[in-house]
């Protein structure tokens, strides 16, 4: 063993080397993948058939990874279900699973593939990372044996987890995350016993990772950002778009802004299931994004991000979300308030009957204030201001506070709240605020054609969501989407 005096120069050299490698920015990539799906069956297929399907998908992913690396990307995120798809029972998914060890084992599957038993998928992903000198993020399935000594052990003697893995530029496994908030229908997987807050350090920032439905909950999503202080969130997802608030690009970009963190969101692509929408998002807005319901093609996105967004001059200021709304008296209220349903939630609405003005609508403890001026008031388009304060209970239970200016599908007020993708009305100005009881609020602006508006709006420190100039496109919705985690 070397004496401590001899170790000191080596430690200093290592730290200096890491500092030299550190960068203020990095190139990020996400790939939206049109997944080759298995044939629906309740019975397990032969392992060779399962691997053949996974290799078909990995052939496509490998091409995207190679292209991203050639364009200078340091890290690439691929989608949830991107290697074997879905349509599984607990039994039929088994041939697609591998035993994924804890990254503390210091393992490079590409150079030592059989160390933990057969692992052809991990080996290939590791080699993709190593051969292209890029971090690779993928979603696969983990299996863990258990027995009667564990009272929670399933009857078949194993746990099965929806799992994200990360391999560094040398092909080493550096992160493994088991999805904690399973979506409806994920019966092939088990819930982890505890939520995992998975992070890892790189020369270009501190990263955290979680999967799809996780983003709507405190653990692990908020924990990673607020307590673990990650710079960038890696987000494999299989997101089914739900207008007007939960379209992938609008909610994921809004979450990045609200949490003041980078988000690399890679979605699966399947238009028959309304799955599309991937992006590279910074706290100040989208750096690159794609939403495509017209073709079945995959899509690669690459953009530069700040490695430490909280330290960046471009980072927006901290926001007191209810400061302005609590300081002003209610604006004039329309005598014709009515209710409507959005994604099974009962909203209180009031119509924008004039080309401009000030309105307030309230529900329970939430009052939403809007000042606005339309570029032109059209007779064939109706907009409303809506408020919702309550527990959402459709595909999970979580408490929401939402203020939204949104277009109705027709001039019939009973349609307000139903999905609509096109509009004709531009706004010269809007200012939206609310008396939120939560500090977790996500600002969304969605234009006609389901397009984002990066750089065209901002959130003031007092909680007002405002436009900077006349909107460049007609408006579908302007929303402050609040999550009150303590009330779940």
N, C-alpha and C positions, 0 to 999 in steps of 0.2 A: 504494500500500500504506500502511495506517495505521501510525504509529509504535507501538512496544510499549506506551508509556504510554497511548495512546488505546485500545488493545485491552484493557488491564487492567480498566477498569470494565465493559466488555461481558462479559468472562469471569466476573467476580464476580457480575454480574446473572444470567447464565445459570445459574451454580451455585446461586444463591439461589432462582431460579425452580424448578429441579429439586427442591431441598430442600422447597420449599413444596408441590410436587405430591406428594412422597413420602408414603406412607401406611403405618401399622403393620399394617393389614389390607387385604384386598381380597375382592371377590366373584368366585368361580370358578364356571364352568358346564361340564358335559360333556353330550353328547347321544349316547345309544345309538340307533343308526339301523338300521331294518329295510331293508336295501339292495335296491333294484330291480336284479335281476341280468340280465346279457346272455344271449342265446341261445347255448348251447354251440356253438362252431364252431372248426375248426382254421385257417380262412381269415380274413383281415382283412375286416371289414365296411367299407362306405363311411364316410368321416370324418363325414358328416352324420348317419348312424345312430349312430355312437359318441357324438357330441355330444348327440344327442337323449336317449340314455339318461343321460348325465351330467347333463343339465339336469333330467331327472326327479328324480334324487337331490338335485341342488342346490336344487330347488324346496322339498323337504322340509327340507333343512339351513337354507335361508334363513329359513324360518318359525321354526325353533328358535333361530337366531341372533337374530332380531328379538325373540322373546319373552324370551330371556336378557338382551338389552340393556335391554329395558323393565323388567326386574326388577332392574336395577342391576349386572349382571355386567360385569366388566372384561375377561374373557377366556373363550373357549369352545373346548373341544377336541372334535373330531369323529373318528369311528373310522378305523382302517386299512381300506382297501378301500371306504370309505364313499361314494365318488363313482362307481365303475364296477364294484365287486364283484370276483369272481374267475372261475374256470373259463376260464383263458386259456392259450394256447401263446405262445411267444415272438413268433410272427408275428401272431397274432390280437390281441394287446394293442397293437400298434403304433399304430393309429388313435386310441387313447385317450391317448397320450403327448404331452407338450409339452416344449419346451426351457426349462428353469428356470435362470435365471442365478444367479451368486453374488450374494448380497444386497449386497455392497460396491458394486454398480452404482447403488444409491440410486434404486430404481424403484418407482413407483406405477402398476401396470397399469391401474387404474380410469381414470386421467387420461391415460395414454400407452400404450394397449394394444398397438400394433404395433411398439414399439421393438425387440423381439427376435423379430419374426416373429409368426405367428398364435399367440395364447395366450388363447382364449376362456374357458378354465376359470380361469386365473389372474386374468384381468380380472374375472370375476364374483365370485370369492372376495374380491378386493381391494375391489370395490364393496360387498360385504356388510359388510366390516369398516368401510370409510369411511362408508357411509350409516348405520350403527348405532353408530359410535364405540366399537368393541369390537375387541380382539385376536381373530383367527380362526385356528385351527389345523386344517389339513386334510391328508389323505393323497392324493397323486396320483402319476403316473408321469413320470419325467424321461428324456429321450433326449439322448445326447451323441455326435456323430459322431466317428469315428476312422478311421485309415487304416493302410497297411502299415508306416509308420514306427513304429507302436506294435506291438511283437511280441505283445501280448495282445489286440489288437483282434479282436472277433468277426468271423466271416465276412461278416455282413451289414453291416459297417461302422459299427456303433453300439453304444454301451453303453446299457443300459436299467436304471433304478434304481427301486426302491420308495422313495418320497420323501415326507417331511413338509415342509410349508411353513407359515410363520407370517406373517400380515399384521397390522401394528399398527393403531391406531384411526384413522389417516389413510389406511390402505390400502397402506402401503409394505411391500414384502417385506423382512422383518427376519431371517428364518432359513430355511435349507434343510438338510435332513438326509437322507442316503442310508442306508437300512437296511443294517447290517453283518452281522447274524446272520440269514440267510434261513432260513425254516422249510422242512421237506420239501414238495416240490411247487411251490415258487416258482421254477420253471425259466424263467419268462418274464423274470426279472430277473438282472442281474449283481451279483456282489459288488464293492463298492468296493475300490480298491487298498489303502487304509488305513482304519482306523476313524476316524470323525469325532466330535470332542467339540464339539457345537454349543451355544452359549450366547448369550443376549442379555439386556440390561438393560432394566428397566421402572421406572416410579416406584413399583411395588409388588413389588420384589424381582428377583433374578437367576434366570433360567429356563434349564433345559436340556431337550433333547428326544431321545427315541429311540422305537423301534417294537417292540411285541409281543415276539417271541422274544428281542430284545436284553436284556430285563430279567434273564434267567438267566445273563448273562455279565459278565465284568469290564469289557470294553470294548464299548460306551462307558458302560454304566450306572454302574458303581462309580466310574469315572474322573470322571464329571460331578459326583458327589456328594462323593467323598473328596478329589479333587485340584482340581477347578474350583469347589467350594464353592457349588453352586447352591442356591437356597432351595426351588425348586419344579420338579418334573419333569413335562413334558407327555408323555402316553403314549397315542397312538392305537394301537388293538389290534384284532385279530380272533381272540379267545381262545376255544379249544374247551375247555370245562371237563372236568377229570379229577379226580374225587374219589379219595382223601380229602385231598390236599394242594394240588392245582393247580387248584382252582376259582378263577375270576377274582377274586371279591371277597375271598376269604380270603388268596390269595397277594399280591395287589397292596396290600391294607391292611397285611399283615405286612411287606412290603418297605418301605413307608413308615415303619413303626415301627422296623424294624431299621436302616434307613439314616438315620433321624431327619430326614426331609425330607417336604415335601408332594408328593403324587402326584395328578395329574388323569388318570384312566383312562377313556377312552371306547371302548366295545366295539361291534362290530357285533352285530346281533340276528338270529339265525337258529336257531330251536329245533331244526330237523332236523339241524343240525350242532353242537348243544350250545353255541351261541354266545350268551351273555348275561352280564351282570355288569359294571356300570360304577360308578365311585365317585369321590368327592372325599375324599382321605385325608390326615390330618395325622399327625405322629409319635405323638400320644397316642391315635389311633384314627380311625375313619371319621366324617366330618362329614355325609356323605350317601352312600347307595349304593342300587343296585337290582339284583335278580336275579329274572328273570321267564322261566320256561319254560312258561308257560300260554297266553300270547297272542303275537301277532306285531307288537305295537305298539312304536313307538319311545318313548323316555323322556328327558325333560330333567331334570337335577339341578342345583341351585344351592345354594351354601353359602359362608359366610365363612371365610377362612383367615388365619392370621398371615403377613404378608409375609416375615418373617425368623424362621422357626420355631426356629432354634437359640438365638435371643435371648429367646424367649417363656418366661414363667414356667411355662407348661403343658408345655414340652418335657421329656420324660423324661430322666433322667440317663444318662450313658454307662455301658455295661454291660461287665463282665468275664464273658464267657459261660461260662467253665469254673471260675470262682472257687469257688463253693459245691460243685460236684460233685467237684472235686479235693480238697476239704478234708474230706470225710466218707468213712467206710468204706462199703463196699457194704451196702445194705439186704439184708434176707432175700431169697433167690432161690427161685423156684418150681422144684420138681424136674421140672416138666413143660414145660420149654421146647420150643418147636417152631418150625418155619419156615413162612413164607407169602410170597406174591408180592404186591407193590404196584407197579403200572405197570412190570412186568418186573424189579423189583428184589427180591432175596431178603432179607427181613427176619427177624430173630430175635425171637420173641414169647414172652411169658409172660402167663398169664391172671390177671385180678383175681378170685380165687375167694371173697374175703371182702368184707363191706360197707365195710371200711376197712383201712388198713395202709400198709406201706412195701415197695416192691419195687425191685429193680435188674435190668436186663437189659443184656447187653454183646454187642457185635460188634466184632471187631478192637480198635482203640484207643478206641472209643466205649462208655462206660457211661452208661446213662440211669437216673436215680433218680426215683421217683415216691412221694410221700405223698398219700393220698387218703381221702375219706370220702364214700360215696354217701348221698344222702338216703333211698334205699331200694334194697336189693339185690333185683332181680327175677330170677325163675327163667327168664324167657323172653328175657333179654338178656345178652349176653356182651361184656365189654370186655377188651382186652389192652393191655399195654405193649410197644411195639416199638422196635427199634433197627436202623438201617442205616448202614453205613460202607463206601462203595465208589463205583465209577465207574458212573454211569448211562449207558446206551449205546443207548437206543431211538431217539429222534428227533434226537439230538445227543449228544456226549460231554461230560459234566460231572460233577465229583466232589461227592458229597453226604454229609453226616452228619445223620441225622434221628433225633430222639427223639419218640415219639408215643404218647399214650393215645387209643385209638380203639375205636369200637363195631364189632362184627362183624355182618354181615347176618343171621346166624342163630346158633343155639346150636351148630351144627356148626363146630368150630374150623377145618376146612379152608376155610371161607368168609372167614376173617379176612383183611382187606386188600382185599377186593372192595368196590366202591362201595356205599354205603348213604346214604339221604337222610333217614330218620326214626329217631327214638329216643324212649324214654319215661323214661330215667333222668336225674335231676338229681344234681348233686354239691354237697355242703355245703362241701367244700374239695378243692383239688388244688394240688400243688406239683411242678413238673416241671423237671428240670435235666439237664445232660449234660457229659461231659468233652470238650468240643469242641476240635478243633485249629485251628479257624478263628474269626476275630472277626466273620465275616459270618453272622449267625444271624437268622432271621425268625420271630417268634412268631405262631402262629395259634390261634384258638379258634373252632370252628364248631359252631353249634347245629342242632338238628333243623329240617328244612325248608330247609337251606342258608342259615342266617341268621348274621350276625355278632353279636358281643357287645360293642359299643363301651362303654367305661367300666366293664365288669364284671371286667376282669382287668388285671394290671400285671406288668411285668418288674422285678425288684429288681436293684440294682446288682451283686449277686453272681451273676446269671445264672438265678435261679429265676423261672419263669413261674407266677404264683399267681392265684387268684380272690379278689375282694374280699368277696363275700357268696355265699350259696347261689345257684347258677346260676339265672337266671330261666327258662331253657328247658332241655329235655334236651340232653345233649351228644353230638355226633357225633365230634368229635376235639379234642384239645389237643396242639399240635405245636410243636416247635422245629426249624425247617427250616434246616439249615446248608449253606452253599456254600463249599467249600474250593477257591478258584480256582487256587491254585498247583499243585494236583494234576490239573488238567484235562489 
